[in-house]
Amino acid sequence: MASEKTSVEIGFDGGQVIPARLTGDQVKSLRKAIGSGDSPHEIETEEGVLLIDLGKVIFVRISSGAKTVGF
Protein backbone atom coordinates (compact mmCIF):
# COMPACT_ATOMS: atom_id res chain seq x y z
CA MET A 1 0.00 0.00 0.00
CA ALA A 2 1.40 3.41 -0.97
CA SER A 3 1.84 5.88 1.82
CA GLU A 4 -0.32 8.98 1.81
CA LYS A 5 1.34 12.08 0.41
CA THR A 6 1.17 15.67 1.59
CA SER A 7 1.23 18.74 -0.63
CA VAL A 8 4.28 20.88 0.06
CA GLU A 9 5.48 24.14 -1.50
CA ILE A 10 9.14 25.12 -1.15
CA GLY A 11 9.79 28.84 -1.65
CA PHE A 12 13.19 30.20 -2.59
CA ASP A 13 14.99 33.53 -2.42
CA GLY A 14 14.09 35.26 -5.67
CA GLY A 15 10.46 34.12 -5.67
CA GLN A 16 10.51 30.66 -7.24
CA VAL A 17 8.18 28.13 -5.59
CA ILE A 18 8.42 24.40 -6.22
CA PRO A 19 5.35 22.28 -5.41
CA ALA A 20 5.84 18.64 -4.44
CA ARG A 21 3.87 15.74 -3.02
CA LEU A 22 5.88 14.15 -0.20
CA THR A 23 5.40 11.27 2.21
CA GLY A 24 5.29 11.96 5.93
CA ASP A 25 8.87 10.68 6.28
CA GLN A 26 10.06 13.01 3.51
CA VAL A 27 8.38 15.99 5.19
CA LYS A 28 10.05 15.12 8.51
CA SER A 29 13.40 14.74 6.77
CA LEU A 30 13.03 18.12 5.03
CA ARG A 31 12.10 19.87 8.28
CA LYS A 32 15.07 18.30 10.06
CA ALA A 33 17.45 19.23 7.21
CA ILE A 34 16.32 22.88 7.25
CA GLY A 35 17.14 23.03 10.96
CA SER A 36 20.59 21.53 10.44
CA GLY A 37 21.57 23.52 7.36
CA ASP A 38 23.02 20.41 5.64
CA SER A 39 22.92 21.32 1.97
CA PRO A 40 22.07 20.20 -0.63
CA HIS A 41 19.11 18.17 0.57
CA GLU A 42 17.86 15.42 -1.76
CA ILE A 43 14.20 14.42 -2.08
CA GLU A 44 12.94 11.76 -4.48
CA THR A 45 9.51 12.62 -5.91
CA GLU A 46 7.25 11.04 -8.53
CA GLU A 47 8.58 13.59 -11.04
CA GLY A 48 12.25 13.01 -10.24
CA VAL A 49 14.89 13.97 -7.70
CA LEU A 50 14.98 17.44 -6.13
CA LEU A 51 18.33 18.75 -4.88
CA ILE A 52 17.55 21.69 -2.64
CA ASP A 53 20.03 24.39 -1.62
CA LEU A 54 18.76 24.95 1.92
CA GLY A 55 20.55 28.30 2.12
CA LYS A 56 18.14 29.66 -0.51
CA VAL A 57 14.91 28.33 1.07
CA ILE A 58 12.69 31.13 2.38
CA PHE A 59 9.64 29.07 3.35
CA VAL A 60 8.09 25.62 3.28
CA ARG A 61 4.30 25.45 3.20
CA ILE A 62 2.94 22.08 4.34
CA SER A 63 -0.70 21.36 3.56
CA SER A 64 -2.96 20.87 6.58
CA GLY A 65 -4.50 17.90 4.83
CA ALA A 66 -8.00 19.32 5.27
CA LYS A 67 -10.00 18.89 2.10
CA THR A 68 -12.68 21.47 1.45
CA VAL A 69 -15.04 22.17 -1.41
CA GLY A 70 -16.31 25.63 -2.07
CA PHE A 71 -15.73 28.97 -3.65
N, CA, C, O and CB atoms as a CASP TS submission, in Angstrom:
PFRMAT TS
TARGET T0000
AUTHOR 0000-0000-0000
METHOD Language model
MODEL 1
PARENT N/A
ATOM      1  N   MET     1       0.837  -1.182   0.000  1.00  0.00           N
ATOM      2  CA  MET     1       0.000   0.000   0.000  1.00  0.00           C
ATOM      3  C   MET     1       0.882   1.244   0.000  1.00  0.00           C
ATOM      4  O   MET     1       1.800   1.351   0.813  1.00  0.00           O
ATOM      5  CB  MET     1      -0.952  -0.002   1.214  1.00  0.00           C
ATOM      6  N   ALA     2       0.616   2.170  -0.889  1.00  0.00           N
ATOM      7  CA  ALA     2       1.397   3.406  -0.975  1.00  0.00           C
ATOM      8  C   ALA     2       1.066   4.306   0.205  1.00  0.00           C
ATOM      9  O   ALA     2      -0.079   4.391   0.647  1.00  0.00           O
ATOM     10  CB  ALA     2       1.124   4.140  -2.309  1.00  0.00           C
ATOM     11  N   SER     3       2.098   4.975   0.701  1.00  0.00           N
ATOM     12  CA  SER     3       1.836   5.877   1.823  1.00  0.00           C
ATOM     13  C   SER     3       1.203   7.168   1.307  1.00  0.00           C
ATOM     14  O   SER     3       1.453   7.606   0.184  1.00  0.00           O
ATOM     15  CB  SER     3       3.144   6.185   2.603  1.00  0.00           C
ATOM     16  N   GLU     4       0.381   7.754   2.160  1.00  0.00           N
ATOM     17  CA  GLU     4      -0.316   8.983   1.806  1.00  0.00           C
ATOM     18  C   GLU     4       0.684  10.118   1.651  1.00  0.00           C
ATOM     19  O   GLU     4       1.661  10.211   2.394  1.00  0.00           O
ATOM     20  CB  GLU     4      -1.375   9.336   2.866  1.00  0.00           C
ATOM     21  N   LYS     5       0.425  10.975   0.680  1.00  0.00           N
ATOM     22  CA  LYS     5       1.341  12.078   0.405  1.00  0.00           C
ATOM     23  C   LYS     5       0.708  13.403   0.798  1.00  0.00           C
ATOM     24  O   LYS     5      -0.512  13.569   0.762  1.00  0.00           O
ATOM     25  CB  LYS     5       1.740  12.097  -1.077  1.00  0.00           C
ATOM     26  N   THR     6       1.566  14.337   1.171  1.00  0.00           N
ATOM     27  CA  THR     6       1.168  15.670   1.595  1.00  0.00           C
ATOM     28  C   THR     6       1.651  16.677   0.561  1.00  0.00           C
ATOM     29  O   THR     6       2.756  16.553   0.032  1.00  0.00           O
ATOM     30  CB  THR     6       1.732  16.003   3.003  1.00  0.00           C
ATOM     31  N   SER     7       0.821  17.672   0.276  1.00  0.00           N
ATOM     32  CA  SER     7       1.226  18.742  -0.630  1.00  0.00           C
ATOM     33  C   SER     7       2.147  19.715   0.108  1.00  0.00           C
ATOM     34  O   SER     7       1.837  20.183   1.203  1.00  0.00           O
ATOM     35  CB  SER     7      -0.015  19.485  -1.200  1.00  0.00           C
ATOM     36  N   VAL     8       3.280  20.002  -0.520  1.00  0.00           N
ATOM     37  CA  VAL     8       4.283  20.884   0.061  1.00  0.00           C
ATOM     38  C   VAL     8       4.699  21.888  -1.005  1.00  0.00           C
ATOM     39  O   VAL     8       4.818  21.531  -2.177  1.00  0.00           O
ATOM     40  CB  VAL     8       5.514  20.080   0.594  1.00  0.00           C
ATOM     41  N   GLU     9       4.917  23.119  -0.617  1.00  0.00           N
ATOM     42  CA  GLU     9       5.483  24.135  -1.497  1.00  0.00           C
ATOM     43  C   GLU     9       6.762  24.642  -0.859  1.00  0.00           C
ATOM     44  O   GLU     9       6.776  25.016   0.314  1.00  0.00           O
ATOM     45  CB  GLU     9       4.475  25.304  -1.752  1.00  0.00           C
ATOM     46  N   ILE    10       7.840  24.653  -1.638  1.00  0.00           N
ATOM     47  CA  ILE    10       9.135  25.117  -1.145  1.00  0.00           C
ATOM     48  C   ILE    10       9.440  26.431  -1.861  1.00  0.00           C
ATOM     49  O   ILE    10       9.574  26.463  -3.085  1.00  0.00           O
ATOM     50  CB  ILE    10      10.278  24.042  -1.387  1.00  0.00           C
ATOM     51  N   GLY    11       9.549  27.515  -1.089  1.00  0.00           N
ATOM     52  CA  GLY    11       9.794  28.839  -1.650  1.00  0.00           C
ATOM     53  C   GLY    11      11.248  29.244  -1.494  1.00  0.00           C
ATOM     54  O   GLY    11      11.865  29.027  -0.451  1.00  0.00           O
ATOM     55  N   PHE    12      11.784  29.837  -2.556  1.00  0.00           N
ATOM     56  CA  PHE    12      13.194  30.197  -2.591  1.00  0.00           C
ATOM     57  C   PHE    12      13.393  31.703  -2.692  1.00  0.00           C
ATOM     58  O   PHE    12      12.519  32.437  -3.153  1.00  0.00           O
ATOM     59  CB  PHE    12      13.879  29.508  -3.751  1.00  0.00           C
ATOM     60  N   ASP    13      14.567  32.142  -2.248  1.00  0.00           N
ATOM     61  CA  ASP    13      14.989  33.527  -2.415  1.00  0.00           C
ATOM     62  C   ASP    13      14.918  33.846  -3.907  1.00  0.00           C
ATOM     63  O   ASP    13      15.472  33.107  -4.721  1.00  0.00           O
ATOM     64  CB  ASP    13      16.439  33.768  -1.839  1.00  0.00           C
ATOM     65  N   GLY    14      14.255  34.919  -4.267  1.00  0.00           N
ATOM     66  CA  GLY    14      14.087  35.260  -5.667  1.00  0.00           C
ATOM     67  C   GLY    14      12.674  34.995  -6.155  1.00  0.00           C
ATOM     68  O   GLY    14      12.307  35.423  -7.249  1.00  0.00           O
ATOM     69  N   GLY    15      11.869  34.286  -5.350  1.00  0.00           N
ATOM     70  CA  GLY    15      10.458  34.125  -5.665  1.00  0.00           C
ATOM     71  C   GLY    15      10.016  32.804  -6.254  1.00  0.00           C
ATOM     72  O   GLY    15       8.812  32.559  -6.339  1.00  0.00           O
ATOM     73  N   GLN    16      10.930  31.938  -6.667  1.00  0.00           N
ATOM     74  CA  GLN    16      10.511  30.661  -7.243  1.00  0.00           C
ATOM     75  C   GLN    16       9.922  29.765  -6.158  1.00  0.00           C
ATOM     76  O   GLN    16      10.439  29.699  -5.042  1.00  0.00           O
ATOM     77  CB  GLN    16      11.701  29.957  -7.938  1.00  0.00           C
ATOM     78  N   VAL    17       8.825  29.073  -6.504  1.00  0.00           N
ATOM     79  CA  VAL    17       8.179  28.128  -5.590  1.00  0.00           C
ATOM     80  C   VAL    17       8.064  26.791  -6.307  1.00  0.00           C
ATOM     81  O   VAL    17       7.578  26.722  -7.436  1.00  0.00           O
ATOM     82  CB  VAL    17       6.766  28.645  -5.124  1.00  0.00           C
ATOM     83  N   ILE    18       8.513  25.736  -5.649  1.00  0.00           N
ATOM     84  CA  ILE    18       8.419  24.400  -6.219  1.00  0.00           C
ATOM     85  C   ILE    18       7.387  23.608  -5.421  1.00  0.00           C
ATOM     86  O   ILE    18       7.551  23.412  -4.217  1.00  0.00           O
ATOM     87  CB  ILE    18       9.806  23.683  -6.214  1.00  0.00           C
ATOM     88  N   PRO    19       6.318  23.150  -6.090  1.00  0.00           N
ATOM     89  CA  PRO    19       5.351  22.279  -5.407  1.00  0.00           C
ATOM     90  C   PRO    19       5.824  20.829  -5.474  1.00  0.00           C
ATOM     91  O   PRO    19       6.483  20.427  -6.433  1.00  0.00           O
ATOM     92  CB  PRO    19       3.935  22.418  -6.039  1.00  0.00           C
ATOM     93  N   ALA    20       5.487  20.059  -4.464  1.00  0.00           N
ATOM     94  CA  ALA    20       5.837  18.638  -4.444  1.00  0.00           C
ATOM     95  C   ALA    20       4.829  17.888  -3.580  1.00  0.00           C
ATOM     96  O   ALA    20       4.194  18.466  -2.699  1.00  0.00           O
ATOM     97  CB  ALA    20       7.285  18.425  -3.912  1.00  0.00           C
ATOM     98  N   ARG    21       4.697  16.604  -3.847  1.00  0.00           N
ATOM     99  CA  ARG    21       3.870  15.736  -3.015  1.00  0.00           C
ATOM    100  C   ARG    21       4.830  14.783  -2.319  1.00  0.00           C
ATOM    101  O   ARG    21       5.490  13.969  -2.965  1.00  0.00           O
ATOM    102  CB  ARG    21       2.773  14.957  -3.864  1.00  0.00           C
ATOM    103  N   LEU    22       4.904  14.893  -0.982  1.00  0.00           N
ATOM    104  CA  LEU    22       5.882  14.148  -0.204  1.00  0.00           C
ATOM    105  C   LEU    22       5.205  13.237   0.813  1.00  0.00           C
ATOM    106  O   LEU    22       4.103  13.517   1.284  1.00  0.00           O
ATOM    107  CB  LEU    22       6.831  15.104   0.501  1.00  0.00           C
ATOM    108  N   THR    23       5.877  12.153   1.138  1.00  0.00           N
ATOM    109  CA  THR    23       5.401  11.268   2.206  1.00  0.00           C
ATOM    110  C   THR    23       5.679  11.944   3.552  1.00  0.00           C
ATOM    111  O   THR    23       6.438  12.910   3.632  1.00  0.00           O
ATOM    112  CB  THR    23       6.095   9.853   2.130  1.00  0.00           C
ATOM    113  N   GLY    24       5.061  11.426   4.586  1.00  0.00           N
ATOM    114  CA  GLY    24       5.294  11.957   5.932  1.00  0.00           C
ATOM    115  C   GLY    24       6.763  11.898   6.321  1.00  0.00           C
ATOM    116  O   GLY    24       7.277  12.828   6.942  1.00  0.00           O
ATOM    117  N   ASP    25       7.446  10.811   5.959  1.00  0.00           N
ATOM    118  CA  ASP    25       8.868  10.678   6.280  1.00  0.00           C
ATOM    119  C   ASP    25       9.709  11.714   5.530  1.00  0.00           C
ATOM    120  O   ASP    25      10.679  12.242   6.072  1.00  0.00           O
ATOM    121  CB  ASP    25       9.357   9.263   5.944  1.00  0.00           C
ATOM    122  N   GLN    26       9.333  12.001   4.284  1.00  0.00           N
ATOM    123  CA  GLN    26      10.059  13.010   3.513  1.00  0.00           C
ATOM    124  C   GLN    26       9.861  14.407   4.101  1.00  0.00           C
ATOM    125  O   GLN    26      10.793  15.210   4.134  1.00  0.00           O
ATOM    126  CB  GLN    26       9.604  12.987   2.050  1.00  0.00           C
ATOM    127  N   VAL    27       8.646  14.690   4.561  1.00  0.00           N
ATOM    128  CA  VAL    27       8.376  15.990   5.189  1.00  0.00           C
ATOM    129  C   VAL    27       9.211  16.130   6.462  1.00  0.00           C
ATOM    130  O   VAL    27       9.812  17.178   6.698  1.00  0.00           O
ATOM    131  CB  VAL    27       6.858  16.148   5.510  1.00  0.00           C
ATOM    132  N   LYS    28       9.249  15.087   7.277  1.00  0.00           N
ATOM    133  CA  LYS    28      10.051  15.120   8.507  1.00  0.00           C
ATOM    134  C   LYS    28      11.522  15.320   8.191  1.00  0.00           C
ATOM    135  O   LYS    28      12.211  16.087   8.863  1.00  0.00           O
ATOM    136  CB  LYS    28       9.860  13.830   9.311  1.00  0.00           C
ATOM    137  N   SER    29      12.001  14.627   7.164  1.00  0.00           N
ATOM    138  CA  SER    29      13.401  14.737   6.768  1.00  0.00           C
ATOM    139  C   SER    29      13.733  16.151   6.290  1.00  0.00           C
ATOM    140  O   SER    29      14.790  16.687   6.622  1.00  0.00           O
ATOM    141  CB  SER    29      13.720  13.724   5.670  1.00  0.00           C
ATOM    142  N   LEU    30      12.825  16.758   5.506  1.00  0.00           N
ATOM    143  CA  LEU    30      13.034  18.123   5.028  1.00  0.00           C
ATOM    144  C   LEU    30      13.068  19.108   6.190  1.00  0.00           C
ATOM    145  O   LEU    30      13.931  19.983   6.239  1.00  0.00           O
ATOM    146  CB  LEU    30      11.936  18.516   4.035  1.00  0.00           C
ATOM    147  N   ARG    31      12.139  18.969   7.117  1.00  0.00           N
ATOM    148  CA  ARG    31      12.102  19.871   8.279  1.00  0.00           C
ATOM    149  C   ARG    31      13.374  19.757   9.104  1.00  0.00           C
ATOM    150  O   ARG    31      13.919  20.761   9.562  1.00  0.00           O
ATOM    151  CB  ARG    31      10.881  19.566   9.159  1.00  0.00           C
ATOM    152  N   LYS    32      13.841  18.536   9.292  1.00  0.00           N
ATOM    153  CA  LYS    32      15.066  18.304  10.060  1.00  0.00           C
ATOM    154  C   LYS    32      16.281  18.894   9.327  1.00  0.00           C
ATOM    155  O   LYS    32      17.159  19.488   9.953  1.00  0.00           O
ATOM    156  CB  LYS    32      15.271  16.787  10.307  1.00  0.00           C
ATOM    157  N   ALA    33      16.323  18.724   8.001  1.00  0.00           N
ATOM    158  CA  ALA    33      17.446  19.233   7.209  1.00  0.00           C
ATOM    159  C   ALA    33      17.503  20.754   7.251  1.00  0.00           C
ATOM    160  O   ALA    33      18.589  21.329   7.331  1.00  0.00           O
ATOM    161  CB  ALA    33      17.338  18.754   5.757  1.00  0.00           C
ATOM    162  N   ILE    34      16.344  21.416   7.198  1.00  0.00           N
ATOM    163  CA  ILE    34      16.318  22.876   7.247  1.00  0.00           C
ATOM    164  C   ILE    34      16.895  23.357   8.573  1.00  0.00           C
ATOM    165  O   ILE    34      17.613  24.357   8.606  1.00  0.00           O
ATOM    166  CB  ILE    34      14.878  23.409   7.057  1.00  0.00           C
ATOM    167  N   GLY    35      16.596  22.669   9.650  1.00  0.00           N
ATOM    168  CA  GLY    35      17.137  23.030  10.957  1.00  0.00           C
ATOM    169  C   GLY    35      18.632  22.823  11.067  1.00  0.00           C
ATOM    170  O   GLY    35      19.306  23.540  11.807  1.00  0.00           O
ATOM    171  N   SER    36      19.165  21.840  10.333  1.00  0.00           N
ATOM    172  CA  SER    36      20.586  21.527  10.438  1.00  0.00           C
ATOM    173  C   SER    36      21.439  22.327   9.469  1.00  0.00           C
ATOM    174  O   SER    36      22.626  22.547   9.710  1.00  0.00           O
ATOM    175  CB  SER    36      20.805  20.061  10.205  1.00  0.00           C
ATOM    176  N   GLY    37      20.824  22.767   8.355  1.00  0.00           N
ATOM    177  CA  GLY    37      21.570  23.516   7.358  1.00  0.00           C
ATOM    178  C   GLY    37      22.401  22.649   6.431  1.00  0.00           C
ATOM    179  O   GLY    37      23.157  23.178   5.617  1.00  0.00           O
ATOM    180  N   ASP    38      22.281  21.302   6.534  1.00  0.00           N
ATOM    181  CA  ASP    38      23.017  20.412   5.636  1.00  0.00           C
ATOM    182  C   ASP    38      22.483  20.594   4.217  1.00  0.00           C
ATOM    183  O   ASP    38      21.304  20.359   3.952  1.00  0.00           O
ATOM    184  CB  ASP    38      22.892  18.922   6.092  1.00  0.00           C
ATOM    185  N   SER    39      23.353  21.008   3.319  1.00  0.00           N
ATOM    186  CA  SER    39      22.920  21.319   1.966  1.00  0.00           C
ATOM    187  C   SER    39      23.887  20.699   0.974  1.00  0.00           C
ATOM    188  O   SER    39      25.081  20.651   1.269  1.00  0.00           O
ATOM    189  CB  SER    39      22.822  22.844   1.753  1.00  0.00           C
ATOM    190  N   PRO    40      23.456  20.229  -0.162  1.00  0.00           N
ATOM    191  CA  PRO    40      22.072  20.198  -0.631  1.00  0.00           C
ATOM    192  C   PRO    40      21.306  19.048   0.009  1.00  0.00           C
ATOM    193  O   PRO    40      21.887  18.054   0.447  1.00  0.00           O
ATOM    194  CB  PRO    40      22.025  20.078  -2.157  1.00  0.00           C
ATOM    195  N   HIS    41      19.989  19.209   0.050  1.00  0.00           N
ATOM    196  CA  HIS    41      19.105  18.170   0.571  1.00  0.00           C
ATOM    197  C   HIS    41      18.435  17.498  -0.625  1.00  0.00           C
ATOM    198  O   HIS    41      17.943  18.177  -1.527  1.00  0.00           O
ATOM    199  CB  HIS    41      18.038  18.762   1.572  1.00  0.00           C
ATOM    200  N   GLU    42      18.416  16.183  -0.632  1.00  0.00           N
ATOM    201  CA  GLU    42      17.859  15.423  -1.756  1.00  0.00           C
ATOM    202  C   GLU    42      16.517  14.822  -1.386  1.00  0.00           C
ATOM    203  O   GLU    42      16.372  14.201  -0.333  1.00  0.00           O
ATOM    204  CB  GLU    42      18.828  14.317  -2.196  1.00  0.00           C
ATOM    205  N   ILE    43      15.527  15.011  -2.267  1.00  0.00           N
ATOM    206  CA  ILE    43      14.202  14.424  -2.082  1.00  0.00           C
ATOM    207  C   ILE    43      13.804  13.743  -3.380  1.00  0.00           C
ATOM    208  O   ILE    43      13.848  14.360  -4.444  1.00  0.00           O
ATOM    209  CB  ILE    43      13.147  15.504  -1.666  1.00  0.00           C
ATOM    210  N   GLU    44      13.418  12.480  -3.304  1.00  0.00           N
ATOM    211  CA  GLU    44      12.938  11.762  -4.480  1.00  0.00           C
ATOM    212  C   GLU    44      11.426  11.911  -4.557  1.00  0.00           C
ATOM    213  O   GLU    44      10.712  11.564  -3.617  1.00  0.00           O
ATOM    214  CB  GLU    44      13.349  10.259  -4.432  1.00  0.00           C
ATOM    215  N   THR    45      10.940  12.432  -5.689  1.00  0.00           N
ATOM    216  CA  THR    45       9.512  12.620  -5.909  1.00  0.00           C
ATOM    217  C   THR    45       9.072  11.774  -7.100  1.00  0.00           C
ATOM    218  O   THR    45       9.895  11.135  -7.755  1.00  0.00           O
ATOM    219  CB  THR    45       9.178  14.120  -6.143  1.00  0.00           C
ATOM    220  N   GLU    46       7.772  11.773  -7.375  1.00  0.00           N
ATOM    221  CA  GLU    46       7.250  11.044  -8.528  1.00  0.00           C
ATOM    222  C   GLU    46       7.806  11.618  -9.832  1.00  0.00           C
ATOM    223  O   GLU    46       7.978  10.890 -10.809  1.00  0.00           O
ATOM    224  CB  GLU    46       5.713  11.088  -8.540  1.00  0.00           C
ATOM    225  N   GLU    47       8.086  12.918  -9.848  1.00  0.00           N
ATOM    226  CA  GLU    47       8.582  13.586 -11.044  1.00  0.00           C
ATOM    227  C   GLU    47      10.084  13.446 -11.231  1.00  0.00           C
ATOM    228  O   GLU    47      10.587  13.639 -12.338  1.00  0.00           O
ATOM    229  CB  GLU    47       8.223  15.034 -10.996  1.00  0.00           C
ATOM    230  N   GLY    48      10.797  13.118 -10.185  1.00  0.00           N
ATOM    231  CA  GLY    48      12.251  13.007 -10.244  1.00  0.00           C
ATOM    232  C   GLY    48      12.861  13.392  -8.912  1.00  0.00           C
ATOM    233  O   GLY    48      12.170  13.462  -7.895  1.00  0.00           O
ATOM    234  N   VAL    49      14.154  13.640  -8.924  1.00  0.00           N
ATOM    235  CA  VAL    49      14.889  13.966  -7.701  1.00  0.00           C
ATOM    236  C   VAL    49      15.051  15.481  -7.594  1.00  0.00           C
ATOM    237  O   VAL    49      15.441  16.138  -8.560  1.00  0.00           O
ATOM    238  CB  VAL    49      16.279  13.262  -7.682  1.00  0.00           C
ATOM    239  N   LEU    50      14.751  16.031  -6.419  1.00  0.00           N
ATOM    240  CA  LEU    50      14.983  17.438  -6.126  1.00  0.00           C
ATOM    241  C   LEU    50      16.249  17.551  -5.278  1.00  0.00           C
ATOM    242  O   LEU    50      16.374  16.878  -4.255  1.00  0.00           O
ATOM    243  CB  LEU    50      13.754  18.075  -5.395  1.00  0.00           C
ATOM    244  N   LEU    51      17.173  18.387  -5.696  1.00  0.00           N
ATOM    245  CA  LEU    51      18.332  18.745  -4.881  1.00  0.00           C
ATOM    246  C   LEU    51      18.110  20.184  -4.454  1.00  0.00           C
ATOM    247  O   LEU    51      18.087  21.090  -5.287  1.00  0.00           O
ATOM    248  CB  LEU    51      19.704  18.563  -5.666  1.00  0.00           C
ATOM    249  N   ILE    52      17.949  20.392  -3.168  1.00  0.00           N
ATOM    250  CA  ILE    52      17.547  21.693  -2.645  1.00  0.00           C
ATOM    251  C   ILE    52      18.702  22.350  -1.907  1.00  0.00           C
ATOM    252  O   ILE    52      19.273  21.770  -0.983  1.00  0.00           O
ATOM    253  CB  ILE    52      16.335  21.552  -1.717  1.00  0.00           C
ATOM    254  N   ASP    53      19.043  23.575  -2.324  1.00  0.00           N
ATOM    255  CA  ASP    53      20.032  24.385  -1.620  1.00  0.00           C
ATOM    256  C   ASP    53      19.309  25.029  -0.438  1.00  0.00           C
ATOM    257  O   ASP    53      18.587  26.011  -0.611  1.00  0.00           O
ATOM    258  CB  ASP    53      20.690  25.476  -2.572  1.00  0.00           C
ATOM    259  N   LEU    54      19.496  24.490   0.741  1.00  0.00           N
ATOM    260  CA  LEU    54      18.763  24.949   1.923  1.00  0.00           C
ATOM    261  C   LEU    54      19.068  26.395   2.285  1.00  0.00           C
ATOM    262  O   LEU    54      18.265  27.042   2.957  1.00  0.00           O
ATOM    263  CB  LEU    54      19.081  24.064   3.097  1.00  0.00           C
ATOM    264  N   GLY    55      20.209  26.911   1.855  1.00  0.00           N
ATOM    265  CA  GLY    55      20.554  28.299   2.119  1.00  0.00           C
ATOM    266  C   GLY    55      19.684  29.282   1.346  1.00  0.00           C
ATOM    267  O   GLY    55      19.643  30.467   1.678  1.00  0.00           O
ATOM    268  N   LYS    56      18.991  28.802   0.317  1.00  0.00           N
ATOM    269  CA  LYS    56      18.136  29.655  -0.512  1.00  0.00           C
ATOM    270  C   LYS    56      16.655  29.499  -0.181  1.00  0.00           C
ATOM    271  O   LYS    56      15.821  30.216  -0.736  1.00  0.00           O
ATOM    272  CB  LYS    56      18.362  29.345  -1.976  1.00  0.00           C
ATOM    273  N   VAL    57      16.315  28.565   0.721  1.00  0.00           N
ATOM    274  CA  VAL    57      14.915  28.333   1.066  1.00  0.00           C
ATOM    275  C   VAL    57      14.420  29.441   1.987  1.00  0.00           C
ATOM    276  O   VAL    57      15.029  29.725   3.018  1.00  0.00           O
ATOM    277  CB  VAL    57      14.734  26.950   1.736  1.00  0.00           C
ATOM    278  N   ILE    58      13.300  30.067   1.600  1.00  0.00           N
ATOM    279  CA  ILE    58      12.686  31.132   2.385  1.00  0.00           C
ATOM    280  C   ILE    58      11.532  30.580   3.208  1.00  0.00           C
ATOM    281  O   ILE    58      11.340  30.973   4.359  1.00  0.00           O
ATOM    282  CB  ILE    58      12.197  32.267   1.473  1.00  0.00           C
ATOM    283  N   PHE    59      10.757  29.659   2.611  1.00  0.00           N
ATOM    284  CA  PHE    59       9.643  29.065   3.350  1.00  0.00           C
ATOM    285  C   PHE    59       9.325  27.677   2.821  1.00  0.00           C
ATOM    286  O   PHE    59       9.667  27.324   1.693  1.00  0.00           O
ATOM    287  CB  PHE    59       8.402  29.959   3.265  1.00  0.00           C
ATOM    288  N   VAL    60       8.662  26.900   3.668  1.00  0.00           N
ATOM    289  CA  VAL    60       8.089  25.616   3.279  1.00  0.00           C
ATOM    290  C   VAL    60       6.653  25.624   3.778  1.00  0.00           C
ATOM    291  O   VAL    60       6.401  25.731   4.979  1.00  0.00           O
ATOM    292  CB  VAL    60       8.912  24.391   3.865  1.00  0.00           C
ATOM    293  N   ARG    61       5.721  25.509   2.850  1.00  0.00           N
ATOM    294  CA  ARG    61       4.300  25.450   3.205  1.00  0.00           C
ATOM    295  C   ARG    61       3.873  23.994   3.119  1.00  0.00           C
ATOM    296  O   ARG    61       3.983  23.355   2.072  1.00  0.00           O
ATOM    297  CB  ARG    61       3.420  26.364   2.262  1.00  0.00           C
ATOM    298  N   ILE    62       3.377  23.477   4.257  1.00  0.00           N
ATOM    299  CA  ILE    62       2.936  22.083   4.337  1.00  0.00           C
ATOM    300  C   ILE    62       1.425  22.096   4.466  1.00  0.00           C
ATOM    301  O   ILE    62       0.878  22.731   5.368  1.00  0.00           O
ATOM    302  CB  ILE    62       3.607  21.321   5.544  1.00  0.00           C
ATOM    303  N   SER    63       0.753  21.399   3.568  1.00  0.00           N
ATOM    304  CA  SER    63      -0.699  21.361   3.560  1.00  0.00           C
ATOM    305  C   SER    63      -1.221  20.792   4.870  1.00  0.00           C
ATOM    306  O   SER    63      -0.633  19.877   5.447  1.00  0.00           O
ATOM    307  CB  SER    63      -1.211  20.534   2.377  1.00  0.00           C
ATOM    308  N   SER    64      -2.342  21.355   5.332  1.00  0.00           N
ATOM    309  CA  SER    64      -2.956  20.868   6.575  1.00  0.00           C
ATOM    310  C   SER    64      -3.620  19.531   6.374  1.00  0.00           C
ATOM    311  O   SER    64      -3.935  18.833   7.339  1.00  0.00           O
ATOM    312  CB  SER    64      -3.971  21.868   7.100  1.00  0.00           C
ATOM    313  N   GLY    65      -3.838  19.166   5.110  1.00  0.00           N
ATOM    314  CA  GLY    65      -4.503  17.904   4.834  1.00  0.00           C
ATOM    315  C   GLY    65      -6.000  18.005   4.807  1.00  0.00           C
ATOM    316  O   GLY    65      -6.679  17.069   4.383  1.00  0.00           O
ATOM    317  N   ALA    66      -6.539  19.140   5.257  1.00  0.00           N
ATOM    318  CA  ALA    66      -8.004  19.320   5.267  1.00  0.00           C
ATOM    319  C   ALA    66      -8.482  19.555   3.847  1.00  0.00           C
ATOM    320  O   ALA    66      -7.997  20.449   3.153  1.00  0.00           O
ATOM    321  CB  ALA    66      -8.427  20.510   6.191  1.00  0.00           C
ATOM    322  N   LYS    67      -9.425  18.755   3.431  1.00  0.00           N
ATOM    323  CA  LYS    67      -9.998  18.887   2.095  1.00  0.00           C
ATOM    324  C   LYS    67     -11.315  19.630   2.203  1.00  0.00           C
ATOM    325  O   LYS    67     -12.200  19.241   2.966  1.00  0.00           O
ATOM    326  CB  LYS    67     -10.197  17.500   1.425  1.00  0.00           C
ATOM    327  N   THR    68     -11.441  20.710   1.428  1.00  0.00           N
ATOM    328  CA  THR    68     -12.679  21.475   1.449  1.00  0.00           C
ATOM    329  C   THR    68     -13.161  21.693   0.028  1.00  0.00           C
ATOM    330  O   THR    68     -12.370  21.702  -0.916  1.00  0.00           O
ATOM    331  CB  THR    68     -12.484  22.822   2.171  1.00  0.00           C
ATOM    332  N   VAL    69     -14.457  21.867  -0.114  1.00  0.00           N
ATOM    333  CA  VAL    69     -15.044  22.173  -1.409  1.00  0.00           C
ATOM    334  C   VAL    69     -15.807  23.470  -1.249  1.00  0.00           C
ATOM    335  O   VAL    69     -16.559  23.646  -0.291  1.00  0.00           O
ATOM    336  CB  VAL    69     -15.972  21.015  -1.925  1.00  0.00           C
ATOM    337  N   GLY    70     -15.613  24.360  -2.174  1.00  0.00           N
ATOM    338  CA  GLY    70     -16.309  25.633  -2.069  1.00  0.00           C
ATOM    339  C   GLY    70     -15.696  26.667  -2.952  1.00  0.00           C
ATOM    340  O   GLY    70     -14.780  26.394  -3.728  1.00  0.00           O
ATOM    341  N   PHE    71     -16.212  27.858  -2.824  1.00  0.00           N
ATOM    342  CA  PHE    71     -15.729  28.971  -3.651  1.00  0.00           C
ATOM    343  C   PHE    71     -15.122  30.037  -2.788  1.00  0.00           C
ATOM    344  O   PHE    71     -14.659  31.056  -3.300  1.00  0.00           O
ATOM    345  CB  PHE    71     -16.855  29.562  -4.493  1.00  0.00           C
TER
END
